Amino acid sequence: MYSVKLWIQCVMAKELSEDTSVQLSIKTLGGIATLIAILVGMWFTLQADITEAKELPVAPPPDVSRMEFDMKDQNIRLSIENTEKVVDEIKLQLIRMEDKMDKLR
């Protein structure tokens, strides 16, 4: 840890000027060039995708109209209400049957 602090102090003590040299290895330069090439390729691919998306046809209108949707919704709600009524009737019949069974005991 001390060596890192010493290195930072040494680097901070130097001033940048025209005589300052930066040493990069061939490997690092190759990595930077590869990264730039990848970013440029991604940029052009993205631009091509955007252009293609602009040329796509407009989505067709929905298959179900609002009136048809409302009618189906109303039908479903009526079915649920009818089912509730039938369940209530079955509950009443069950209560009657239980009462009859109690009387027979």
Secondary structure, 3 states (H helix, E strand, C coil): CHHHHHHHHHHHHCCCCCCCCCCCCHHHHHHHHHHHHHHHHHHHHHHHHHHHHHHCCCCCCCCCCHHHHHHHHHHHHHHHHHHHHHHHHHHHHHHHHHHHHHHHC
